[in-house]
Amino acid sequence: MHKEFDSRLDQAWWVLRIGLGLGPFLAGLDKHFNLLANWTGYISPLVLKILPFTQSYITKGENIKRLRLMITMILPMTLVLACQIGAQAQTAGSTASSATTLRQDMRKLWTDHTVWTRDYIIAAIGDQPDASTAANRLMKNQEDIGEAVANYYGKTAGDKLTSLLKEHISIAVDLIKAAKAGDKAGQQQADGRWQKNAVDIADFLSKANPNWPKAALVDLMKTHLSTTTNEVVARLNKNWDEDVRAWDAVYNHILMMSDALSDGIIKQFPDKFRS
């Protein structure tokens, strides 16, 4: 999308450059031929009302030359101004496009996180043979998120986040197994680990970026856990209407969480989002 925007700016810039540059030259040349207009007679009534000149003054040869000189001076200045405005707009568009690209990429990663989690939930609860394949793909997603973060905070930080997120998934697998088996004690124990892991993720991220307050991240992570839990419970109970509502809640929340993370990166590294 930002490439199309840049292309339109380039086209407008060239139209202005050629049109406003060629216009004064042709107008000056035409004073010898009067092909483009009859300069002594082509006077708009509106112009006569605005300019402090009489028609007889304007139609005098020497005065027409002066007016042409004014036009040839004003039009190039207009061209320069238009080019400057176009360049500024292009820079602003490029900056906005960089931020938009980050948000889109982050949304894709976190959407994958919830989509493959749901795929695993459906397969595991339904005893389907693709459960392990879905789990493997879900683990790959945690590596993808870690690599995205490493672009800004380094490989060590990216690997640490990947490790925490893989723990987040492993605990979720244990939680689903316990819930499916009706093991209340095992479910409670897994949930306790899950909650602690969420706080660990929030703590790690908040230390990396001052624009990610720990309390806000803890709230985001715990909401992610609760919406995912509702999704699991609804599917276990075969409450399909509630299952759909739970998935909508999971998806809407993860987009909000993803945008919050992207906004923090943009604020922390403004130079990376300038043209």
C-alpha positions as a Markdown table, in Angstrom:
| # | Residue | x | y | z |
|---|---|---|---|---|
| 1 | Met | 0.0 | 0.0 | 0.0 |
| 2 | His | 2.8 | 2.5 | 0.8 |
| 3 | Lys | 4.4 | 1.7 | -2.5 |
| 4 | Glu | 1.2 | 2.8 | -4.3 |
| 5 | Phe | 1.2 | 6.0 | -2.2 |
| 6 | Asp | 4.8 | 6.8 | -3.1 |
| 7 | Ser | 4.0 | 6.1 | -6.8 |
| 8 | Arg | 1.1 | 8.6 | -6.8 |
| 9 | Leu | 3.3 | 11.2 | -5.1 |
| 10 | Asp | 6.0 | 10.7 | -7.8 |
| 11 | Gln | 3.5 | 11.1 | -10.6 |
| 12 | Ala | 2.1 | 14.3 | -9.1 |
| 13 | Trp | 5.6 | 15.7 | -8.6 |
| 14 | Trp | 6.5 | 15.1 | -12.2 |
| 15 | Val | 3.3 | 16.6 | -13.5 |
| 16 | Leu | 3.9 | 19.7 | -11.4 |
| 17 | Arg | 7.6 | 19.9 | -12.5 |
| 18 | Ile | 6.9 | 19.5 | -16.2 |
| 19 | Gly | 3.7 | 21.6 | -16.3 |
| 20 | Leu | 4.8 | 24.5 | -14.2 |
| 21 | Gly | 8.2 | 24.5 | -15.7 |
| 22 | Leu | 7.1 | 24.3 | -19.3 |
| 23 | Gly | 4.1 | 26.7 | -18.9 |
| 24 | Pro | 6.1 | 29.9 | -18.4 |
| 25 | Phe | 8.5 | 29.0 | -21.2 |
| 26 | Leu | 5.6 | 28.4 | -23.7 |
| 27 | Ala | 3.8 | 31.6 | -22.5 |
| 28 | Gly | 6.9 | 33.7 | -23.0 |
| 29 | Leu | 7.5 | 32.2 | -26.4 |
| 30 | Asp | 3.9 | 32.7 | -27.4 |
| 31 | Lys | 4.2 | 36.5 | -27.0 |
| 32 | His | 5.7 | 36.5 | -30.6 |
| 33 | Phe | 2.9 | 34.3 | -32.1 |
| 34 | Asn | -0.3 | 34.7 | -30.0 |
| 35 | Leu | -1.1 | 31.1 | -30.7 |
| 36 | Leu | -2.0 | 30.1 | -27.1 |
| 37 | Ala | -4.1 | 33.2 | -26.5 |
| 38 | Asn | -4.6 | 36.7 | -27.8 |
| 39 | Trp | -2.7 | 38.4 | -25.0 |
| 40 | Thr | -4.2 | 41.8 | -25.6 |
| 41 | Gly | -7.7 | 40.6 | -25.6 |
| 42 | Tyr | -7.6 | 37.5 | -23.3 |
| 43 | Ile | -8.4 | 39.3 | -20.1 |
| 44 | Ser | -10.8 | 37.7 | -17.5 |
| 45 | Pro | -13.4 | 40.1 | -16.0 |
| 46 | Leu | -12.5 | 38.5 | -12.7 |
| 47 | Val | -8.8 | 39.5 | -13.1 |
| 48 | Leu | -9.9 | 43.1 | -13.9 |
| 49 | Lys | -11.8 | 43.2 | -10.6 |
| 50 | Ile | -8.9 | 41.8 | -8.6 |
| 51 | Leu | -5.9 | 43.6 | -10.1 |
| 52 | Pro | -5.5 | 47.4 | -9.6 |
| 53 | Phe | -5.1 | 48.0 | -13.3 |
| 54 | Thr | -7.4 | 49.3 | -16.0 |
| 55 | Gln | -8.0 | 47.3 | -19.2 |
| 56 | Ser | -6.2 | 50.0 | -21.3 |
| 57 | Tyr | -3.2 | 49.8 | -19.0 |
| 58 | Ile | -3.0 | 46.0 | -19.3 |
| 59 | Thr | -3.3 | 45.9 | -23.1 |
| 60 | Lys | -0.4 | 48.2 | -23.6 |
| 61 | Gly | 2.5 | 46.3 | -25.0 |
| 62 | Glu | 5.1 | 47.3 | -22.4 |
| 63 | Asn | 2.7 | 46.5 | -19.5 |
| 64 | Ile | 1.9 | 43.1 | -21.0 |
| 65 | Lys | 5.6 | 42.4 | -20.9 |
| 66 | Arg | 5.7 | 43.4 | -17.2 |
| 67 | Leu | 2.8 | 41.1 | -16.4 |
| 68 | Arg | 4.4 | 38.2 | -18.2 |
| 69 | Leu | 7.6 | 38.8 | -16.3 |
| 70 | Met | 5.5 | 38.7 | -13.0 |
| 71 | Ile | 4.0 | 35.4 | -14.2 |
| 72 | Thr | 7.3 | 33.9 | -15.1 |
| 73 | Met | 8.7 | 34.8 | -11.7 |
| 74 | Ile | 5.7 | 33.5 | -9.7 |
| 75 | Leu | 5.2 | 30.2 | -11.5 |
| 76 | Pro | 8.7 | 28.8 | -10.8 |
| 77 | Met | 8.3 | 29.8 | -7.2 |
| 78 | Thr | 5.0 | 27.9 | -7.1 |
| 79 | Leu | 6.8 | 24.9 | -8.6 |
| 80 | Val | 9.5 | 24.9 | -5.9 |
| 81 | Leu | 6.9 | 25.2 | -3.2 |
| 82 | Ala | 4.8 | 22.4 | -4.7 |
| 83 | Cys | 7.9 | 20.2 | -4.9 |
| 84 | Gln | 8.8 | 20.9 | -1.2 |
| 85 | Ile | 5.3 | 20.0 | -0.1 |
| 86 | Gly | 5.4 | 16.8 | -2.2 |
| 87 | Ala | 8.7 | 15.8 | -0.6 |
| 88 | Gln | 7.4 | 16.4 | 2.9 |
| 89 | Ala | 4.2 | 14.5 | 2.2 |
| 90 | Gln | 6.3 | 11.6 | 0.8 |
| 91 | Thr | 8.5 | 11.5 | 3.9 |
| 92 | Ala | 5.4 | 11.6 | 6.1 |
| 93 | Gly | 3.8 | 8.8 | 4.1 |
| 94 | Ser | 7.0 | 6.7 | 4.3 |
| 95 | Thr | 7.1 | 7.1 | 8.1 |
| 96 | Ala | 3.5 | 6.2 | 8.4 |
| 97 | Ser | 4.0 | 3.2 | 6.1 |
| 98 | Ser | 6.8 | 1.9 | 8.2 |
| 99 | Ala | 4.7 | 2.0 | 11.4 |
| 100 | Thr | 1.8 | 0.4 | 9.6 |
| 101 | Thr | 4.0 | -2.4 | 8.3 |
| 102 | Leu | 5.2 | -3.1 | 11.8 |
| 103 | Arg | 1.6 | -3.2 | 13.1 |
| 104 | Gln | 0.5 | -5.5 | 10.3 |
| 105 | Asp | 3.4 | -7.9 | 10.8 |
| 106 | Met | 2.8 | -8.0 | 14.6 |
| 107 | Arg | -0.9 | -8.6 | 14.1 |
| 108 | Lys | -0.1 | -11.5 | 11.7 |
| 109 | Leu | 2.3 | -13.1 | 14.3 |
| 110 | Trp | -0.2 | -12.8 | 17.2 |
| 111 | Thr | -3.1 | -13.9 | 15.0 |
| 112 | Asp | -1.1 | -17.0 | 14.1 |
| 113 | His | -0.6 | -17.5 | 17.9 |
| 114 | Thr | -4.4 | -17.7 | 18.5 |
| 115 | Val | -5.3 | -19.5 | 15.3 |
| 116 | Trp | -2.9 | -22.3 | 15.9 |
| 117 | Thr | -3.8 | -22.4 | 19.6 |
| 118 | Arg | -7.4 | -22.9 | 18.5 |
| 119 | Asp | -6.4 | -25.5 | 16.0 |
| 120 | Tyr | -4.7 | -27.4 | 18.7 |
| 121 | Ile | -7.6 | -27.1 | 21.1 |
| 122 | Ile | -10.0 | -28.5 | 18.6 |
| 123 | Ala | -7.7 | -31.3 | 17.6 |
| 124 | Ala | -6.7 | -32.2 | 21.2 |
| 125 | Ile | -10.2 | -32.2 | 22.6 |
| 126 | Gly | -11.6 | -34.1 | 19.6 |
| 127 | Asp | -8.8 | -36.7 | 19.8 |
| 128 | Gln | -7.8 | -35.9 | 16.2 |
| 129 | Pro | -4.5 | -37.2 | 14.8 |
| 130 | Asp | -3.4 | -33.7 | 13.8 |
| 131 | Ala | -3.0 | -32.5 | 17.4 |
| 132 | Ser | 0.7 | -33.0 | 17.5 |
| 133 | Thr | 1.2 | -31.3 | 14.2 |
| 134 | Ala | -0.8 | -28.3 | 15.3 |
| 135 | Ala | 1.3 | -28.2 | 18.5 |
| 136 | Asn | 4.5 | -28.2 | 16.5 |
| 137 | Arg | 3.3 | -25.3 | 14.3 |
| 138 | Leu | 2.2 | -23.4 | 17.4 |
| 139 | Met | 5.7 | -23.8 | 18.9 |
| 140 | Lys | 7.2 | -22.5 | 15.6 |
| 141 | Asn | 5.0 | -19.4 | 16.0 |
| 142 | Gln | 6.7 | -18.6 | 19.3 |
| 143 | Glu | 10.1 | -18.7 | 17.5 |
| 144 | Asp | 8.7 | -16.3 | 14.9 |
| 145 | Ile | 7.6 | -13.8 | 17.6 |
| 146 | Gly | 11.0 | -14.1 | 19.3 |
| 147 | Glu | 12.7 | -13.3 | 16.0 |
| 148 | Ala | 10.5 | -10.3 | 15.4 |
| 149 | Val | 11.4 | -8.9 | 18.8 |
| 150 | Ala | 15.1 | -9.7 | 18.2 |
| 151 | Asn | 15.1 | -7.2 | 15.4 |
| 152 | Tyr | 14.8 | -4.4 | 18.0 |
| 153 | Tyr | 16.2 | -5.9 | 21.2 |
| 154 | Gly | 18.8 | -8.4 | 20.0 |
| 155 | Lys | 19.0 | -12.2 | 19.7 |
| 156 | Thr | 19.4 | -12.8 | 23.4 |
| 157 | Ala | 16.2 | -11.0 | 24.2 |
| 158 | Gly | 14.4 | -12.7 | 21.3 |
| 159 | Asp | 15.5 | -16.1 | 22.5 |
| 160 | Lys | 14.4 | -15.4 | 26.0 |
| 161 | Leu | 11.0 | -14.3 | 24.9 |
| 162 | Thr | 10.7 | -17.4 | 22.7 |
| 163 | Ser | 11.5 | -19.6 | 25.7 |
| 164 | Leu | 8.9 | -17.9 | 27.9 |
| 165 | Leu | 6.3 | -18.2 | 25.1 |
| 166 | Lys | 7.1 | -21.9 | 24.6 |
| 167 | Glu | 6.6 | -22.4 | 28.3 |
| 168 | His | 3.3 | -20.6 | 27.9 |
| 169 | Ile | 2.2 | -23.1 | 25.3 |
| 170 | Ser | 3.5 | -26.1 | 27.1 |
| 171 | Ile | 1.5 | -25.2 | 30.2 |
| 172 | Ala | -1.6 | -24.6 | 28.1 |
| 173 | Val | -1.2 | -28.2 | 26.7 |
| 174 | Asp | -1.0 | -29.6 | 30.2 |
| 175 | Leu | -4.0 | -27.5 | 31.2 |
| 176 | Ile | -6.1 | -28.8 | 28.3 |
| 177 | Lys | -5.2 | -32.4 | 29.1 |
| 178 | Ala | -6.1 | -32.0 | 32.8 |
| 179 | Ala | -9.4 | -30.2 | 31.9 |
| 180 | Lys | -10.3 | -33.0 | 29.3 |
| 181 | Ala | -9.6 | -35.7 | 31.9 |
| 182 | Gly | -11.6 | -33.9 | 34.6 |
| 183 | Asp | -8.5 | -33.7 | 36.8 |
| 184 | Lys | -9.4 | -30.6 | 38.9 |
| 185 | Ala | -6.2 | -30.7 | 40.9 |
| 186 | Gly | -4.0 | -31.0 | 37.8 |
| 187 | Gln | -6.0 | -28.2 | 36.2 |
| 188 | Gln | -5.6 | -25.9 | 39.1 |
| 189 | Gln | -1.9 | -26.6 | 39.4 |
| 190 | Ala | -1.4 | -26.0 | 35.6 |
| 191 | Asp | -3.4 | -22.8 | 35.8 |
| 192 | Gly | -1.2 | -21.5 | 38.7 |
| 193 | Arg | 1.9 | -22.1 | 36.6 |
| 194 | Trp | 0.2 | -20.4 | 33.6 |
| 195 | Gln | -0.6 | -17.3 | 35.6 |
| 196 | Lys | 3.0 | -17.1 | 36.9 |
| 197 | Asn | 4.4 | -17.5 | 33.4 |
| 198 | Ala | 2.1 | -14.6 | 32.2 |
| 199 | Val | 3.6 | -12.3 | 34.9 |
| 200 | Asp | 7.1 | -13.4 | 33.9 |
| 201 | Ile | 6.5 | -12.5 | 30.3 |
| 202 | Ala | 5.0 | -9.1 | 31.3 |
| 203 | Asp | 8.0 | -8.5 | 33.6 |
| 204 | Phe | 10.5 | -9.3 | 30.9 |
| 205 | Leu | 8.9 | -7.1 | 28.3 |
| 206 | Ser | 8.4 | -4.2 | 30.7 |
| 207 | Lys | 12.1 | -4.1 | 31.5 |
| 208 | Ala | 12.9 | -4.0 | 27.7 |
| 209 | Asn | 10.7 | -1.1 | 26.9 |
| 210 | Pro | 9.6 | 1.8 | 29.2 |
| 211 | Asn | 6.5 | 2.2 | 27.1 |
| 212 | Trp | 5.2 | -1.2 | 28.2 |
| 213 | Pro | 4.3 | -0.7 | 31.9 |
| 214 | Lys | 4.3 | -4.0 | 33.7 |
| 215 | Ala | 0.8 | -3.6 | 35.2 |
| 216 | Ala | -0.7 | -3.0 | 31.8 |
| 217 | Leu | 1.2 | -6.0 | 30.3 |
| 218 | Val | 0.1 | -8.3 | 33.2 |
| 219 | Asp | -3.5 | -7.2 | 32.5 |
| 220 | Leu | -3.1 | -7.9 | 28.8 |
| 221 | Met | -1.6 | -11.3 | 29.4 |
| 222 | Lys | -4.1 | -12.4 | 32.0 |
| 223 | Thr | -7.0 | -11.4 | 29.7 |
| 224 | His | -5.4 | -13.5 | 27.0 |
| 225 | Leu | -5.3 | -16.5 | 29.4 |
| 226 | Ser | -8.9 | -16.0 | 30.5 |
| 227 | Thr | -10.3 | -15.6 | 27.0 |
| 228 | Thr | -8.4 | -18.8 | 25.9 |
| 229 | Thr | -9.7 | -20.6 | 29.0 |
| 230 | Asn | -13.3 | -19.7 | 28.0 |
| 231 | Glu | -12.6 | -21.1 | 24.6 |
| 232 | Val | -11.4 | -24.4 | 26.0 |
| 233 | Val | -14.4 | -24.7 | 28.4 |
| 234 | Ala | -16.9 | -23.9 | 25.7 |
| 235 | Arg | -15.5 | -26.6 | 23.4 |
| 236 | Leu | -15.3 | -29.2 | 26.2 |
| 237 | Asn | -19.0 | -28.5 | 27.0 |
| 238 | Lys | -19.9 | -28.6 | 23.3 |
| 239 | Asn | -21.5 | -25.2 | 23.7 |
| 240 | Trp | -20.9 | -24.2 | 20.1 |
| 241 | Asp | -22.5 | -20.8 | 20.3 |
| 242 | Glu | -20.4 | -19.9 | 23.3 |
| 243 | Asp | -17.3 | -21.4 | 21.6 |
| 244 | Val | -17.8 | -18.9 | 18.7 |
| 245 | Arg | -18.2 | -16.0 | 21.1 |
| 246 | Ala | -15.1 | -17.1 | 23.0 |
| 247 | Trp | -13.1 | -17.2 | 19.9 |
| 248 | Asp | -14.2 | -13.7 | 18.9 |
| 249 | Ala | -13.1 | -12.5 | 22.3 |
| 250 | Val | -9.7 | -14.2 | 21.9 |
| 251 | Tyr | -9.1 | -12.7 | 18.5 |
| 252 | Asn | -10.3 | -9.1 | 19.3 |
| 253 | His | -8.1 | -9.1 | 22.4 |
| 254 | Ile | -5.0 | -10.3 | 20.7 |
| 255 | Leu | -5.3 | -7.6 | 18.1 |
| 256 | Met | -5.4 | -5.0 | 20.9 |
| 257 | Met | -2.5 | -6.6 | 22.6 |
| 258 | Ser | -0.5 | -6.7 | 19.4 |
| 259 | Asp | -1.1 | -3.0 | 18.7 |
| 260 | Ala | 0.0 | -2.1 | 22.2 |
| 261 | Leu | 3.3 | -3.9 | 21.7 |
| 262 | Ser | 3.8 | -2.3 | 18.3 |
| 263 | Asp | 3.0 | 1.2 | 19.6 |
| 264 | Gly | 5.6 | 0.7 | 22.3 |
| 265 | Ile | 8.3 | -0.2 | 19.8 |
| 266 | Ile | 7.5 | 2.8 | 17.6 |
| 267 | Lys | 7.8 | 5.1 | 20.6 |
| 268 | Gln | 11.0 | 3.6 | 21.8 |
| 269 | Phe | 12.7 | 3.5 | 18.4 |
| 270 | Pro | 11.4 | 6.6 | 16.4 |
| 271 | Asp | 14.5 | 6.7 | 14.2 |
| 272 | Lys | 13.6 | 3.3 | 12.8 |
| 273 | Phe | 10.3 | 4.7 | 11.5 |
| 274 | Arg | 11.7 | 7.8 | 9.8 |
| 275 | Ser | 12.4 | 7.9 | 6.0 |
